[in-house]
Amino acid sequence: MEKQLPQNRNKCDLGWRFVHYLKEYCQNCSLAGFSYIANHNLHLTERIFWLICILASTFGVYHLIDMYQRDYTSRAVSIVHESLSPFALLKFPSISVCEVRFKTDFSEEVENFVGSLGTDLNGPYNWEVESYISFILFPYQYTTGMFTRCDPYEKCDGCAKCPKNGYRHIASRFAFNCSDLFVECKLSHQPFDCCQYFLPMLTPFGSCFLFNSLQNNNPGSKHWLPAMLDRGSHPEMRLHLTRAAQVSVRNEEDITNQPLPSVGVIVLEGQHKTLQFHKEDMVNDPSMRDIPVAARDCYFPDEVQPWSMYKAYSFSACISDCSRLYQMELCNCSIYNLTPYENKRYPDCDFAGYLCLEKASMVKQDVKRLFSINSPTINCHCLPSCTEGDLKSIYEDQNGERSVNITLVMPIWPTDQYRRQVLRTSLDVVVSIGGILGLFLGASIQSAIEFVYYFTLRAANTALMARREQRKRPQ
């Protein structure tokens, strides 16, 4: 009992000392009304009145700051449509050229490969296996039940059988080289080296060649063509190809993804197509990067998500990543063309994996289904890119020719652009919240420093001086 009494006394002394510091703080602080509460010379009713005023002001501060924070996400950014200067330069958009196949349009090398696998049940060549190889090379050709067509040949010793794995290797083996596809390229009537600026990349659509794309290139490399045109230039690109292809106009961060709409055409052998399109850029204020993603509702291309397999963020890349993650959750593998570069964390599906995905109806990407996924491990909230411009198809024309030609032209020079501008900067947030605190409580940065000072440095010095006075007293 004798030991417990000193401990209780020490706790009581600390409590009264804290009350003393708090009273001293209220008497001397710069916050409005606190000095009246701590003033014992005032009547109790006056002190209660000021206490009610301070509580009401505190509630008002909380309510206004909470309302400001809730409105911040919806009113921090606005998009305006503004006119361009007549001397503004035009950046020609990114272009994708992807391989396509129609009917029996297959290379001799592929036919020899199918023939080397074996025969058909009733003939020397297995067309079903060729269709399966065609799906591997051109994933957009998938049809429901494609994998069950391989079953009749499994028990046939001499028959060609569908390959069970190594699909990425097969696709890279039979993909066309740039020199096999391109003959001539011109921008604004000026020829340029096709294979230097059209770089290959595996996309969800299949094997493609991308011009000035952030997914497999960067503006500082030797493979990036400075496609800035002035008013004296003609915004037109002409491509001379050797075979059928899908040619699309895209933003720099986009990839070719079949479920998403695009501005482009499919040109076959013996055709010359002209695609007229219109482009309006999206520019951002420099302070836009200081705005949280929830407020600006977009990602910049360099804000790549940690689970992404692409070098730049875009809505189309996000959809591909989400499809890959969902396939991994369902079948522990993903279709090889959803991963542009081989990665051990995300193994490619073999034949059994494709059968699993087919049962789940996820061989083809389903955007609506992705948005309705309720999974604890997948959080695919795909937002647009902050630099994503507006591309529109205006007119498409077709003429007969012996070769494959495509002309991409902007008949109307852009006169407007979109601008994403900041309505509330970080400075606006500080000023607004500081104004609310100052209006209701008379608070400032000095008030915060004062609070910390009274309960740290001032308290320590007071205790130290009291101890010194105690030592000076005679025993």
Order of alpha helices (4+ residues) and beta strands (2+ residues): alpha-alpha-alpha-beta-beta-beta-alpha-alpha-alpha-alpha-beta-beta-alpha-beta-beta-beta-beta-beta-beta-beta-beta-alpha-alpha-alpha-alpha-beta-beta-beta-alpha-alpha-alpha
